[in-house]
Amino acid sequence: KKAWVCPVIYKNKETQKQYKAIWDQRTDFITQAIADDAYVKDQDIYRYIDDIIIQIMQANKQQLPVKPFLLLDRSSSVNAYAIGGNVIAVNLGLVSWSQSREELALAIAHELSHNILEHTETAIKQRAELLTSDEYKKSLNAVLDSKYQRLTRLQKVLEGYSFNRSRHQRYHESDADSLAIILLKNSNIAF
């Protein structure tokens, strides 16, 4: 937790405060999951996945100059996720579901790509900027000032936020897929 300190990137104190709050939520989520033993400490599985990461890393030193921090999630869900800050987690469900090393490598390369492209950091910045923007405050104040249809108006404000997030999410997934293929090709891993 001490190593994952929120950088000061905004001159505006309100935006920086919001950015830090979101940053700290992510840090607290991960540190609490570690404290709750949500992550596995199985050396054999860890080495298997770590070998894939090392192979990808060695062939892509420019994109991956520092070895990512790997967490093994106990979840049976067929998933892996990028946490940002050069941290990825791989669910045991994905490891057991994968039919081959190459399938698992594609999922890992995809998550590494999210970190390389700084998708998590960008999302945190965008959320902090949105929540402290004049437009967002004006929209919320209009809801609070209205006497009628508060819920409907609030839903419209939140739908606009959700739509923007989902649209950007699709672009991020496509970008991560594209970069993952390049990472695997450079690593001589079939895909």
Secondary structure by P-SEA (a helix, b strand, c coil): ccccccccccccaaaaaaaaaaaaaaaaaaaaaaaaccccccaaaaaaaaaaaaaaaaacccccccccbbbbbcccccccccccccbbbbbaaaaaacccaaaaaaaaaaaaaaaaaaaaaaaaaaaaaaaacaaaaaaaaaaaacccaaaaaaaaaaaaaaaaaaaaaaaaaaaaaaaaaaaaaaacccc
